[in-house]
Amino acid sequence: CGSIIASLFGGFYVTFYVIFALLILSLALSTTIRQPEQKMLREAHGSL
């Protein structure tokens, strides 16, 4: 996948900039996603 990015955008460093941007995006998404509350888990799966 990195070689495709490098050939499309013309460079070795661009590939790492894209990887870095995707890393930042995934970190931002992981901080916004929360685990369900314990009460909701118990209701969904029965009493645990």
PDB file of N, CA, C and O in Angstrom:
ATOM      1  N   CYS A   1       0.826  -1.188   0.000  1.00  0.00           N
ATOM      2  CA  CYS A   1       0.000   0.000   0.000  1.00  0.00           C
ATOM      3  C   CYS A   1       0.873   1.257   0.000  1.00  0.00           C
ATOM      4  O   CYS A   1       0.523   2.264  -0.614  1.00  0.00           O
ATOM      5  N   GLY A   2       2.002   1.188   0.688  1.00  0.00           N
ATOM      6  CA  GLY A   2       2.903   2.334   0.723  1.00  0.00           C
ATOM      7  C   GLY A   2       3.491   2.659  -0.630  1.00  0.00           C
ATOM      8  O   GLY A   2       3.687   3.829  -0.960  1.00  0.00           O
ATOM      9  N   SER A   3       3.776   1.630  -1.424  1.00  0.00           N
ATOM     10  CA  SER A   3       4.340   1.882  -2.752  1.00  0.00           C
ATOM     11  C   SER A   3       3.318   2.525  -3.679  1.00  0.00           C
ATOM     12  O   SER A   3       3.681   3.307  -4.558  1.00  0.00           O
ATOM     13  N   ILE A   4       2.041   2.201  -3.487  1.00  0.00           N
ATOM     14  CA  ILE A   4       0.984   2.829  -4.286  1.00  0.00           C
ATOM     15  C   ILE A   4       0.898   4.313  -3.950  1.00  0.00           C
ATOM     16  O   ILE A   4       0.798   5.154  -4.843  1.00  0.00           O
ATOM     17  N   ILE A   5       0.938   4.630  -2.654  1.00  0.00           N
ATOM     18  CA  ILE A   5       0.896   6.034  -2.232  1.00  0.00           C
ATOM     19  C   ILE A   5       2.112   6.778  -2.764  1.00  0.00           C
ATOM     20  O   ILE A   5       1.993   7.905  -3.244  1.00  0.00           O
ATOM     21  N   ALA A   6       3.284   6.148  -2.681  1.00  0.00           N
ATOM     22  CA  ALA A   6       4.505   6.794  -3.161  1.00  0.00           C
ATOM     23  C   ALA A   6       4.457   7.038  -4.660  1.00  0.00           C
ATOM     24  O   ALA A   6       4.911   8.082  -5.129  1.00  0.00           O
ATOM     25  N   SER A   7       3.918   6.097  -5.416  1.00  0.00           N
ATOM     26  CA  SER A   7       3.857   6.285  -6.868  1.00  0.00           C
ATOM     27  C   SER A   7       2.805   7.313  -7.265  1.00  0.00           C
ATOM     28  O   SER A   7       2.980   8.036  -8.246  1.00  0.00           O
ATOM     29  N   LEU A   8       1.704   7.382  -6.501  1.00  0.00           N
ATOM     30  CA  LEU A   8       0.660   8.353  -6.830  1.00  0.00           C
ATOM     31  C   LEU A   8       1.073   9.782  -6.483  1.00  0.00           C
ATOM     32  O   LEU A   8       0.846  10.707  -7.263  1.00  0.00           O
ATOM     33  N   PHE A   9       1.678   9.954  -5.314  1.00  0.00           N
ATOM     34  CA  PHE A   9       1.987  11.301  -4.844  1.00  0.00           C
ATOM     35  C   PHE A   9       3.449  11.671  -5.032  1.00  0.00           C
ATOM     36  O   PHE A   9       3.850  12.793  -4.722  1.00  0.00           O
ATOM     37  N   GLY A  10       4.242  10.750  -5.531  1.00  0.00           N
ATOM     38  CA  GLY A  10       5.589  11.074  -5.961  1.00  0.00           C
ATOM     39  C   GLY A  10       6.630  11.217  -4.879  1.00  0.00           C
ATOM     40  O   GLY A  10       7.437  12.146  -4.927  1.00  0.00           O
ATOM     41  N   GLY A  11       6.640  10.333  -3.913  1.00  0.00           N
ATOM     42  CA  GLY A  11       7.734  10.454  -2.962  1.00  0.00           C
ATOM     43  C   GLY A  11       7.673   9.492  -1.807  1.00  0.00           C
ATOM     44  O   GLY A  11       6.622   8.977  -1.427  1.00  0.00           O
ATOM     45  N   PHE A  12       8.856   9.275  -1.267  1.00  0.00           N
ATOM     46  CA  PHE A  12       9.025   8.402  -0.117  1.00  0.00           C
ATOM     47  C   PHE A  12       8.469   9.060   1.137  1.00  0.00           C
ATOM     48  O   PHE A  12       7.800   8.411   1.941  1.00  0.00           O
ATOM     49  N   TYR A  13       8.751  10.364   1.304  1.00  0.00           N
ATOM     50  CA  TYR A  13       8.322  11.064   2.511  1.00  0.00           C
ATOM     51  C   TYR A  13       6.813  11.243   2.555  1.00  0.00           C
ATOM     52  O   TYR A  13       6.220  11.249   3.633  1.00  0.00           O
ATOM     53  N   VAL A  14       6.192  11.388   1.406  1.00  0.00           N
ATOM     54  CA  VAL A  14       4.737  11.565   1.356  1.00  0.00           C
ATOM     55  C   VAL A  14       4.038  10.346   1.944  1.00  0.00           C
ATOM     56  O   VAL A  14       3.009  10.469   2.607  1.00  0.00           O
ATOM     57  N   THR A  15       4.604   9.176   1.696  1.00  0.00           N
ATOM     58  CA  THR A  15       4.031   7.945   2.242  1.00  0.00           C
ATOM     59  C   THR A  15       3.974   8.001   3.762  1.00  0.00           C
ATOM     60  O   THR A  15       2.970   7.624   4.367  1.00  0.00           O
ATOM     61  N   PHE A  16       5.058   8.473   4.376  1.00  0.00           N
ATOM     62  CA  PHE A  16       5.085   8.547   5.831  1.00  0.00           C
ATOM     63  C   PHE A  16       4.199   9.664   6.361  1.00  0.00           C
ATOM     64  O   PHE A  16       3.657   9.550   7.460  1.00  0.00           O
ATOM     65  N   TYR A  17       4.042  10.742   5.596  1.00  0.00           N
ATOM     66  CA  TYR A  17       3.097  11.780   6.001  1.00  0.00           C
ATOM     67  C   TYR A  17       1.665  11.249   5.981  1.00  0.00           C
ATOM     68  O   TYR A  17       0.868  11.582   6.858  1.00  0.00           O
ATOM     69  N   VAL A  18       1.341  10.439   5.001  1.00  0.00           N
ATOM     70  CA  VAL A  18       0.002   9.844   4.931  1.00  0.00           C
ATOM     71  C   VAL A  18      -0.202   8.875   6.096  1.00  0.00           C
ATOM     72  O   VAL A  18      -1.262   8.870   6.721  1.00  0.00           O
ATOM     73  N   ILE A  19       0.805   8.059   6.386  1.00  0.00           N
ATOM     74  CA  ILE A  19       0.717   7.131   7.514  1.00  0.00           C
ATOM     75  C   ILE A  19       0.554   7.900   8.820  1.00  0.00           C
ATOM     76  O   ILE A  19      -0.242   7.513   9.676  1.00  0.00           O
ATOM     77  N   PHE A  20       1.312   8.994   8.976  1.00  0.00           N
ATOM     78  CA  PHE A  20       1.218   9.808  10.184  1.00  0.00           C
ATOM     79  C   PHE A  20      -0.167  10.441  10.309  1.00  0.00           C
ATOM     80  O   PHE A  20      -0.728  10.495  11.404  1.00  0.00           O
ATOM     81  N   ALA A  21      -0.718  10.919   9.197  1.00  0.00           N
ATOM     82  CA  ALA A  21      -2.056  11.513   9.222  1.00  0.00           C
ATOM     83  C   ALA A  21      -3.107  10.476   9.597  1.00  0.00           C
ATOM     84  O   ALA A  21      -4.032  10.773  10.354  1.00  0.00           O
ATOM     85  N   LEU A  22      -2.969   9.258   9.071  1.00  0.00           N
ATOM     86  CA  LEU A  22      -3.910   8.193   9.426  1.00  0.00           C
ATOM     87  C   LEU A  22      -3.775   7.799  10.895  1.00  0.00           C
ATOM     88  O   LEU A  22      -4.764   7.448  11.539  1.00  0.00           O
ATOM     89  N   LEU A  23      -2.561   7.856  11.419  1.00  0.00           N
ATOM     90  CA  LEU A  23      -2.342   7.573  12.837  1.00  0.00           C
ATOM     91  C   LEU A  23      -3.052   8.605  13.704  1.00  0.00           C
ATOM     92  O   LEU A  23      -3.726   8.251  14.671  1.00  0.00           O
ATOM     93  N   ILE A  24      -2.903   9.879  13.359  1.00  0.00           N
ATOM     94  CA  ILE A  24      -3.572  10.940  14.112  1.00  0.00           C
ATOM     95  C   ILE A  24      -5.090  10.789  14.024  1.00  0.00           C
ATOM     96  O   ILE A  24      -5.797  10.973  15.014  1.00  0.00           O
ATOM     97  N   LEU A  25      -5.580  10.456  12.841  1.00  0.00           N
ATOM     98  CA  LEU A  25      -7.019  10.250  12.662  1.00  0.00           C
ATOM     99  C   LEU A  25      -7.525   9.091  13.516  1.00  0.00           C
ATOM    100  O   LEU A  25      -8.585   9.189  14.135  1.00  0.00           O
ATOM    101  N   SER A  26      -6.774   7.999  13.550  1.00  0.00           N
ATOM    102  CA  SER A  26      -7.214   6.847  14.342  1.00  0.00           C
ATOM    103  C   SER A  26      -7.154   7.147  15.835  1.00  0.00           C
ATOM    104  O   SER A  26      -8.006   6.680  16.591  1.00  0.00           O
ATOM    105  N   LEU A  27      -6.161   7.920  16.273  1.00  0.00           N
ATOM    106  CA  LEU A  27      -6.106   8.306  17.681  1.00  0.00           C
ATOM    107  C   LEU A  27      -7.272   9.217  18.048  1.00  0.00           C
ATOM    108  O   LEU A  27      -7.843   9.090  19.131  1.00  0.00           O
ATOM    109  N   ALA A  28      -7.625  10.128  17.156  1.00  0.00           N
ATOM    110  CA  ALA A  28      -8.760  11.017  17.414  1.00  0.00           C
ATOM    111  C   ALA A  28     -10.059  10.228  17.493  1.00  0.00           C
ATOM    112  O   ALA A  28     -10.896  10.491  18.357  1.00  0.00           O
ATOM    113  N   LEU A  29     -10.230   9.268  16.599  1.00  0.00           N
ATOM    114  CA  LEU A  29     -11.446   8.452  16.635  1.00  0.00           C
ATOM    115  C   LEU A  29     -11.495   7.573  17.878  1.00  0.00           C
ATOM    116  O   LEU A  29     -12.564   7.372  18.454  1.00  0.00           O
ATOM    117  N   SER A  30     -10.350   7.052  18.292  1.00  0.00           N
ATOM    118  CA  SER A  30     -10.349   6.168  19.460  1.00  0.00           C
ATOM    119  C   SER A  30     -10.632   6.928  20.745  1.00  0.00           C
ATOM    120  O   SER A  30     -11.127   6.336  21.705  1.00  0.00           O
ATOM    121  N   THR A  31     -10.334   8.222  20.792  1.00  0.00           N
ATOM    122  CA  THR A  31     -10.659   8.983  21.992  1.00  0.00           C
ATOM    123  C   THR A  31     -12.124   9.381  22.034  1.00  0.00           C
ATOM    124  O   THR A  31     -12.658   9.639  23.112  1.00  0.00           O
ATOM    125  N   THR A  32     -12.787   9.437  20.878  1.00  0.00           N
ATOM    126  CA  THR A  32     -14.196   9.828  20.881  1.00  0.00           C
ATOM    127  C   THR A  32     -15.126   8.642  21.099  1.00  0.00           C
ATOM    128  O   THR A  32     -16.261   8.830  21.537  1.00  0.00           O
ATOM    129  N   ILE A  33     -14.678   7.440  20.808  1.00  0.00           N
ATOM    130  CA  ILE A  33     -15.518   6.254  20.980  1.00  0.00           C
ATOM    131  C   ILE A  33     -15.418   5.792  22.432  1.00  0.00           C
ATOM    132  O   ILE A  33     -14.322   5.565  22.945  1.00  0.00           O
ATOM    133  N   ARG A  34     -16.538   5.658  23.070  1.00  0.00           N
ATOM    134  CA  ARG A  34     -16.577   5.237  24.475  1.00  0.00           C
ATOM    135  C   ARG A  34     -17.180   3.842  24.591  1.00  0.00           C
ATOM    136  O   ARG A  34     -17.955   3.412  23.737  1.00  0.00           O
ATOM    137  N   GLN A  35     -16.809   3.146  25.661  1.00  0.00           N
ATOM    138  CA  GLN A  35     -17.401   1.842  25.930  1.00  0.00           C
ATOM    139  C   GLN A  35     -18.822   2.042  26.437  1.00  0.00           C
ATOM    140  O   GLN A  35     -19.117   3.051  27.077  1.00  0.00           O
ATOM    141  N   PRO A  36     -19.700   1.092  26.158  1.00  0.00           N
ATOM    142  CA  PRO A  36     -21.059   1.208  26.697  1.00  0.00           C
ATOM    143  C   PRO A  36     -21.052   1.112  28.217  1.00  0.00           C
ATOM    144  O   PRO A  36     -20.168   0.496  28.812  1.00  0.00           O
ATOM    145  N   GLU A  37     -22.044   1.729  28.826  1.00  0.00           N
ATOM    146  CA  GLU A  37     -22.145   1.684  30.280  1.00  0.00           C
ATOM    147  C   GLU A  37     -22.445   0.267  30.748  1.00  0.00           C
ATOM    148  O   GLU A  37     -23.000  -0.540  30.002  1.00  0.00           O
ATOM    149  N   GLN A  38     -22.075  -0.025  31.983  1.00  0.00           N
ATOM    150  CA  GLN A  38     -22.280  -1.367  32.532  1.00  0.00           C
ATOM    151  C   GLN A  38     -23.766  -1.722  32.590  1.00  0.00           C
ATOM    152  O   GLN A  38     -24.138  -2.875  32.370  1.00  0.00           O
ATOM    153  N   LYS A  39     -24.617  -0.731  32.887  1.00  0.00           N
ATOM    154  CA  LYS A  39     -26.051  -0.994  32.960  1.00  0.00           C
ATOM    155  C   LYS A  39     -26.582  -1.437  31.598  1.00  0.00           C
ATOM    156  O   LYS A  39     -27.379  -2.371  31.509  1.00  0.00           O
ATOM    157  N   MET A  40     -26.141  -0.770  30.550  1.00  0.00           N
ATOM    158  CA  MET A  40     -26.595  -1.134  29.212  1.00  0.00           C
ATOM    159  C   MET A  40     -26.071  -2.509  28.820  1.00  0.00           C
ATOM    160  O   MET A  40     -26.767  -3.266  28.143  1.00  0.00           O
ATOM    161  N   LEU A  41     -24.857  -2.839  29.238  1.00  0.00           N
ATOM    162  CA  LEU A  41     -24.304  -4.159  28.934  1.00  0.00           C
ATOM    163  C   LEU A  41     -25.116  -5.256  29.609  1.00  0.00           C
ATOM    164  O   LEU A  41     -25.390  -6.294  29.007  1.00  0.00           O
ATOM    165  N   ARG A  42     -25.500  -5.021  30.863  1.00  0.00           N
ATOM    166  CA  ARG A  42     -26.283  -6.030  31.584  1.00  0.00           C
ATOM    167  C   ARG A  42     -27.650  -6.231  30.936  1.00  0.00           C
ATOM    168  O   ARG A  42     -28.137  -7.357  30.834  1.00  0.00           O
ATOM    169  N   GLU A  43     -28.262  -5.138  30.502  1.00  0.00           N
ATOM    170  CA  GLU A  43     -29.572  -5.255  29.855  1.00  0.00           C
ATOM    171  C   GLU A  43     -29.465  -5.984  28.524  1.00  0.00           C
ATOM    172  O   GLU A  43     -30.359  -6.749  28.161  1.00  0.00           O
ATOM    173  N   ALA A  44     -28.394  -5.758  27.804  1.00  0.00           N
ATOM    174  CA  ALA A  44     -28.240  -6.366  26.485  1.00  0.00           C
ATOM    175  C   ALA A  44     -27.898  -7.847  26.580  1.00  0.00           C
ATOM    176  O   ALA A  44     -28.343  -8.644  25.754  1.00  0.00           O
ATOM    177  N   HIS A  45     -27.107  -8.215  27.587  1.00  0.00           N
ATOM    178  CA  HIS A  45     -26.617  -9.591  27.676  1.00  0.00           C
ATOM    179  C   HIS A  45     -27.221 -10.373  28.834  1.00  0.00           C
ATOM    180  O   HIS A  45     -26.791 -11.493  29.112  1.00  0.00           O
ATOM    181  N   GLY A  46     -28.190  -9.813  29.499  1.00  0.00           N
ATOM    182  CA  GLY A  46     -28.742 -10.490  30.662  1.00  0.00           C
ATOM    183  C   GLY A  46     -27.860 -10.211  31.865  1.00  0.00           C
ATOM    184  O   GLY A  46     -26.896  -9.453  31.760  1.00  0.00           O
ATOM    185  N   SER A  47     -28.167 -10.799  32.989  1.00  0.00           N
ATOM    186  CA  SER A  47     -27.350 -10.559  34.183  1.00  0.00           C
ATOM    187  C   SER A  47     -26.057 -11.339  34.077  1.00  0.00           C
ATOM    188  O   SER A  47     -26.050 -12.542  33.817  1.00  0.00           O
ATOM    189  N   LEU A  48     -24.956 -10.622  34.284  1.00  0.00           N
ATOM    190  CA  LEU A  48     -23.636 -11.263  34.182  1.00  0.00           C
ATOM    191  C   LEU A  48     -23.091 -11.604  35.532  1.00  0.00           C
ATOM    192  O   LEU A  48     -21.992 -12.148  35.634  1.00  0.00           O
TER     193      LEU A  48
END
